[in-house]
Amino acid sequence: MSKVSALYPGSFDPPTNGHLDLIERGARIFEELVVGILRNSEKIPMFSLAERLEMLKTLTAHLKNVRIESFHGLMVEYAKSIHATCVLRGIRAVSDYEYELQMALMNRKLEPTLETVFMMPADKYSYVSSRLVREVAQAGGPVKGLVPEVVEQKLREKLEPAYRFHDEMQKASPGASGSRGTTRKGKKKI
Ligand code: PNS
């Protein structure tokens, strides 16, 4: 049987533990796995393409059959250019299915020889998404366990003021966001 190369496309803004889990699973079943980061000129990402490439290269350095690249334009055309015969996508919950099905069928229409393969990340990551990680981090909240440590560090560097504000608020009023009956200055709410 010939070698099966797969493409795992996505935005990875930022890469999460769910992405990494899927990359590791993919690397075990495909001979070669290319992680393709979409260069999307329509969206302003939190992390530049260079930052995402660097983070993913660091995170997958131990996986010898994984390569990190970027692409723009149609995913199916990029897949063809790198001789990938499969597209790997993750499905966390039923809610992902509808969008993923639509995308897989559109991609099949565009390129009938390209197969989409769905894999499930570990259930402990079933609620983890880049969007929610960004939202939590932008409010200075903890993302430990949701993203790899290098990503956590990068988020802290990038969102330093938000984390500083959050930490100061926590110090002034531990564990509070109003729910324990205290104001920002620690005074009892009346
Ligand atoms: O991480 P994401 O944002 O869910 O990944 C979506 C991605 C990059 C896989 C998808 O938007 C994509 O393939 N974009 C490239 C343009 C394209 O081929 N569009 C047609 C998809 S049906």
Residues whose N, C-alpha, C, O or C-beta is under 5 A from the ligand:
A	BS01	PNS	P9 G10 S11 F12 L38 G73 L74 M75 V76 M103 M106 N107
